[in-house]
Amino acid sequence: MLKELEEDQIYADIQVAKQEWERAMRQFEDAHGQDEIDYAIYVLEAAERKYQIHLRRAKQARANEDVKSQRGVSM
């Protein structure tokens, strides 16, 4: 049960991060003037990193689960 909740949370975090990245991309596309462009780049880079962090977290959780299943360990 706990594992399923963790997987659901990881998936939800990925979806939120993806939506934030998409929003940041639109903000960048709509930016006018150097200050808005600079800020949009800052927000976009932060959103991209957050998305990457959650994707790596999911990949690591999957790898950990694969190792546990190979060793016959269950949680």
C-alpha angles and dihedrals in degrees: 000000000000091000091053091050090050091049090048090051093049090050092047091049090051092051093049092047090049091051090049090050091050090049091049090050091053090047089053092049091051097044119122125191129019096277094052091045092050092049092046090052090050092050092044093051091049091049091049092051092048090051091049091049092054092046090052089048090055092046091050092048089051092048091049090050091050091052091048092049091049090053093045093244118145129188 
